[in-house]
Amino acid sequence: MATQERRSATDPRIKPKRSECPIAKTLDILGDRWTLLLIRDLLYLKKSRYRDFLVSPEGIPTNILAERLKRLELAGVISKRLYSEHPPRYEYKLTEKGLNLKPVVDSVIQWGKENCH
């Protein structure tokens, strides 16, 4: 059994791959209305803490934010570092895998500027 499939059996945030298609596999990680906005915030707005993401103008709900951060961490797109023990609080940063999304996000931004009036 593959690692992701093994984890998906124990962690409901990890869904089994729907196919081996590269687009489908990418959408399994990034394909919702919030995830690319979190990537944007990490890449360009230098946000790194839970509270930073909450104050974004898009208004992500707290339960969705927590789930998306965990999903991105499990996928290896972000890492977290404890910066306060009482209460436990974390800073998030893009991993190399996450930084590799920059050209993708740049293309989405450009497409939006040219096509969403």
Stockholm file with secondary structure:
# STOCKHOLM 1.0

chainA/1-117         MATQERRSATDPRIKPKRSECPIAKTLDILGDRWTLLLIRDLLYLKKSRYRDFLVSPEGIPTNILAERLKRLELAGVISKRLYSEHPPRYEYKLTEKGLNLKPVVDSVIQWGKENCH
#=GR chainA/1-117 SS CCHHHHHHHHCTTSCCCSCSCHHHHHHHHHCSTTHHHHHHHHHTSCCCBHHHHHTSTTCCCHHHHHHHHHHHHHTTSEEEEEEEETTEEEEEEECHHHHTTHHHHHHHHHHHHHHCC
#=GC SS_cons         CCHHHHHHHHCTTSCCCSCSCHHHHHHHHHCSTTHHHHHHHHHTSCCCBHHHHHTSTTCCCHHHHHHHHHHHHHTTSEEEEEEEETTEEEEEEECHHHHTTHHHHHHHHHHHHHHCC
//
